[in-house]
Amino acid sequence: GVGVQGGNIKQAANSGTDYFIIGRSIIGSKDPLKAAKTLQHQLVRVNITD
């Protein structure tokens, strides 16, 4: 998993992962929308999504 589970999005992407386990990082956040947007921004930065 990425985020609260200790994984790093960039490292996971560079390893060729197909899926990012990020639900706990979003649901456990005080601001789930902000957490989701932050994770999305990180994915864009490593060129996973646009």
Beta strands, then each sheet from edge to edge (+ up, - down):
end
